[in-house]
Amino acid sequence: MFVHRNVANLALAHDPNFAAALLFAVENLQVEHIIVVGHYGCGGIQAVLSPETSDAIGQWLQPVRALLNEPRASHVCEPDHLCERNVAAQIEALATNPVILRRWREGPSLTLHGWVYGIGDGLLKQVCPARAGPASHERPSSTTASPP
């Protein structure tokens, strides 16, 4: 297992720390699954729903704040839904990342997963279909699972 963490789980291709971790995991470690795991009660999500700031955290969270302005964002202002939508957005970003696309061209040996963890109950929820290639969408699960 190889873990990379940052505030609000952002998968920003232009972030050198994230880009280096992703490249190492995909090309050197040959990981077969990348899992973006958000969690309910996330401080980054709470910050997005608070008045906007121009400090470092305010700038970092701009991609999440942008989700509030999407046409389909009618109920994104609810923290749990924004948390879920953010995880799905990070999976979308990963699916267009050159490192991921290069690996997929080699064969479907890498799958992206988007989950949210309930700190209070320990349950995981799949929030978007798993992706095993540029056009691959497995069926989303409507159930939750207990942690191993």
Contacts in CASP RR format, 6 or more apart in sequence:
PFRMAT RR
TARGET T0000
AUTHOR 0000-0000-0000
METHOD contacts of the structure
MODEL  1
MFVHRNVANLALAHDPNFAAALLFAVENLQVEHIIVVGHYGCGGIQAVLS
PETSDAIGQWLQPVRALLNEPRASHVCEPDHLCERNVAAQIEALATNPVI
LRRWREGPSLTLHGWVYGIGDGLLKQVCPARAGPASHERPSSTTASPP
2 21 0 8 1.000
2 24 0 8 1.000
2 25 0 8 1.000
2 29 0 8 1.000
2 31 0 8 1.000
4 17 0 8 1.000
4 18 0 8 1.000
4 21 0 8 1.000
4 22 0 8 1.000
4 25 0 8 1.000
6 15 0 8 1.000
6 17 0 8 1.000
6 18 0 8 1.000
7 43 0 8 1.000
7 44 0 8 1.000
7 57 0 8 1.000
7 60 0 8 1.000
7 61 0 8 1.000
8 42 0 8 1.000
8 43 0 8 1.000
8 44 0 8 1.000
8 45 0 8 1.000
8 48 0 8 1.000
8 60 0 8 1.000
8 61 0 8 1.000
8 64 0 8 1.000
8 86 0 8 1.000
9 36 0 8 1.000
9 37 0 8 1.000
9 38 0 8 1.000
9 86 0 8 1.000
9 87 0 8 1.000
9 90 0 8 1.000
10 18 0 8 1.000
10 60 0 8 1.000
10 63 0 8 1.000
10 64 0 8 1.000
10 90 0 8 1.000
11 18 0 8 1.000
11 22 0 8 1.000
11 36 0 8 1.000
11 90 0 8 1.000
11 91 0 8 1.000
11 93 0 8 1.000
11 94 0 8 1.000
11 97 0 8 1.000
12 18 0 8 1.000
12 63 0 8 1.000
12 93 0 8 1.000
13 19 0 8 1.000
13 93 0 8 1.000
13 97 0 8 1.000
13 98 0 8 1.000
19 99 0 8 1.000
22 34 0 8 1.000
22 94 0 8 1.000
22 97 0 8 1.000
22 99 0 8 1.000
22 100 0 8 1.000
23 99 0 8 1.000
25 31 0 8 1.000
25 34 0 8 1.000
26 34 0 8 1.000
26 99 0 8 1.000
26 100 0 8 1.000
26 103 0 8 1.000
26 110 0 8 1.000
27 99 0 8 1.000
27 103 0 8 1.000
30 109 0 8 1.000
31 110 0 8 1.000
32 109 0 8 1.000
32 110 0 8 1.000
32 111 0 8 1.000
33 110 0 8 1.000
33 111 0 8 1.000
33 112 0 8 1.000
33 113 0 8 1.000
34 94 0 8 1.000
34 100 0 8 1.000
34 110 0 8 1.000
34 111 0 8 1.000
34 112 0 8 1.000
34 113 0 8 1.000
35 112 0 8 1.000
35 113 0 8 1.000
35 114 0 8 1.000
35 115 0 8 1.000
36 87 0 8 1.000
36 90 0 8 1.000
36 91 0 8 1.000
36 94 0 8 1.000
36 112 0 8 1.000
36 113 0 8 1.000
36 114 0 8 1.000
36 115 0 8 1.000
37 87 0 8 1.000
37 114 0 8 1.000
37 115 0 8 1.000
37 116 0 8 1.000
37 117 0 8 1.000
37 124 0 8 1.000
38 83 0 8 1.000
38 86 0 8 1.000
38 87 0 8 1.000
38 115 0 8 1.000
38 116 0 8 1.000
38 117 0 8 1.000
39 83 0 8 1.000
39 116 0 8 1.000
39 117 0 8 1.000
39 118 0 8 1.000
39 119 0 8 1.000
40 79 0 8 1.000
40 80 0 8 1.000
40 83 0 8 1.000
40 116 0 8 1.000
40 117 0 8 1.000
40 118 0 8 1.000
40 119 0 8 1.000
40 120 0 8 1.000
41 79 0 8 1.000
41 80 0 8 1.000
41 83 0 8 1.000
41 119 0 8 1.000
42 79 0 8 1.000
42 83 0 8 1.000
44 57 0 8 1.000
44 61 0 8 1.000
44 64 0 8 1.000
45 64 0 8 1.000
45 79 0 8 1.000
45 82 0 8 1.000
45 83 0 8 1.000
45 86 0 8 1.000
46 79 0 8 1.000
47 53 0 8 1.000
47 57 0 8 1.000
47 58 0 8 1.000
47 61 0 8 1.000
48 61 0 8 1.000
48 64 0 8 1.000
48 65 0 8 1.000
48 68 0 8 1.000
48 82 0 8 1.000
49 77 0 8 1.000
49 79 0 8 1.000
49 82 0 8 1.000
52 58 0 8 1.000
52 65 0 8 1.000
58 65 0 8 1.000
63 89 0 8 1.000
64 82 0 8 1.000
64 86 0 8 1.000
64 89 0 8 1.000
67 73 0 8 1.000
67 76 0 8 1.000
67 82 0 8 1.000
67 85 0 8 1.000
67 86 0 8 1.000
67 89 0 8 1.000
68 76 0 8 1.000
68 77 0 8 1.000
68 82 0 8 1.000
70 76 0 8 1.000
73 85 0 8 1.000
75 81 0 8 1.000
76 82 0 8 1.000
76 85 0 8 1.000
80 116 0 8 1.000
83 116 0 8 1.000
84 116 0 8 1.000
84 125 0 8 1.000
84 127 0 8 1.000
85 127 0 8 1.000
87 114 0 8 1.000
87 115 0 8 1.000
87 116 0 8 1.000
87 127 0 8 1.000
87 128 0 8 1.000
88 114 0 8 1.000
88 127 0 8 1.000
88 128 0 8 1.000
90 114 0 8 1.000
91 112 0 8 1.000
91 113 0 8 1.000
91 114 0 8 1.000
91 128 0 8 1.000
91 131 0 8 1.000
94 100 0 8 1.000
94 112 0 8 1.000
94 131 0 8 1.000
95 112 0 8 1.000
95 131 0 8 1.000
95 133 0 8 1.000
95 134 0 8 1.000
100 110 0 8 1.000
100 112 0 8 1.000
101 134 0 8 1.000
103 109 0 8 1.000
103 110 0 8 1.000
104 110 0 8 1.000
104 133 0 8 1.000
104 134 0 8 1.000
108 132 0 8 1.000
108 133 0 8 1.000
108 136 0 8 1.000
110 132 0 8 1.000
110 133 0 8 1.000
111 130 0 8 1.000
111 131 0 8 1.000
111 132 0 8 1.000
112 130 0 8 1.000
112 131 0 8 1.000
112 132 0 8 1.000
113 126 0 8 1.000
113 130 0 8 1.000
114 126 0 8 1.000
114 127 0 8 1.000
114 128 0 8 1.000
114 130 0 8 1.000
115 124 0 8 1.000
115 125 0 8 1.000
115 126 0 8 1.000
115 127 0 8 1.000
116 124 0 8 1.000
116 125 0 8 1.000
116 127 0 8 1.000
117 123 0 8 1.000
117 124 0 8 1.000
117 125 0 8 1.000
117 147 0 8 1.000
118 124 0 8 1.000
118 125 0 8 1.000
122 146 0 8 1.000
122 147 0 8 1.000
123 144 0 8 1.000
123 145 0 8 1.000
123 146 0 8 1.000
123 147 0 8 1.000
124 144 0 8 1.000
124 145 0 8 1.000
124 146 0 8 1.000
124 147 0 8 1.000
125 144 0 8 1.000
126 140 0 8 1.000
126 141 0 8 1.000
127 140 0 8 1.000
128 140 0 8 1.000
129 137 0 8 1.000
129 138 0 8 1.000
129 139 0 8 1.000
129 140 0 8 1.000
130 136 0 8 1.000
130 137 0 8 1.000
130 138 0 8 1.000
131 137 0 8 1.000
131 138 0 8 1.000
132 138 0 8 1.000
END
